[in-house]
Amino acid sequence: MPPRRRAPYRILLPLANPRTARDLVRIGAGISDGRPTEITALGIVEVPEGVSLSEGATQARTARRLLQRVLDFGDEEGVEIRTMVRIGRRAADGVIEAVGEEDSNLVIFGWGGGAAKDLGEIAPTTCPNCRNEVFLHHIRSEKHVSLYFVPLANYGTNEYLACPICRHGIHIGPQQHAALASMRAATASYRRGRLAQDAYRATAERFWAGLGVVPAGGPQLRATQTVPPPATARAEPSLAEQLADLAKLRSDGILTDDEFAAAKRRLLED
């Protein structure tokens, strides 16, 4: 009787942070240790409640770019990697669903991302990544060394001005805190109707001119020609609208047929 073929060991890598992606692939390759192994890299796109799923398109494209880099990392480590993207309201649901679909034996998560805190709107500009006119937000991420998900020691803080749509971030330092505090106060006054638009725009122009922030490979940031209006609350899109959004993402080539089917099934089950 011929020897029974061993089932491959299946590893799932949920990926979000480009800085840890290569190391996660190396860990997966090391665990395989020459035995039959299937590694799946998972890109998660989380779209908040009340926001159309089609607005996750920019994040989905970013996830695709990261997954393409992961394929190159797999070639370097001599392991074959499959990729998939899951789009939905909760990242955890996408991971759990992928574990079931792939019959994963092991899930390897990244580390060091820290808890990100949104400190609010700072200034209006045109995002150099997605080209939308937005108010960039001040994001602070506290990094920790972790063991079994228990924070042990803080080893640094990352602060960014980030686009609320595509999450593209521009690093800022302590020397810029005073300018941020002043601009945050001006934005709050403008939002409450206490600062005229012309005066606010002039303040924003001085802020960008003095900040000295230039995104890598991009232009100097500056105020938009028209200040974006305050955000208004939107009703949760209907099921039909959300299904139409998913269909558009598939027709645009952002979701594969399998990824579209998984997202549609999750919508219908909610």
Secondary structure, 3 states (H helix, E strand, C coil): CCCCCCCCEEEEEEECCHHHHHHHHHHHHHHHCCCCEEEEEEEEEECCCCCCHHHHHHHHHHHHHHHHHHHHHHHHHCCCEEEEEEEECCHHHHHHHHHHHHCCCEECCCCCCCEEEEEEEEEEEECCCCCCEEEEEEEEEEEEEEECCEEEEEEEEEEEEECCCCCCEEECCHHHHHHHHHHHHHHHHHHCCCCCHHHHHHHHHHHHHHHCCCCCCCCCCCCCCCCCCCCCCCCCCCHHHHHHHHHHHHHCCCCCHHHHHHHHHHHHHC
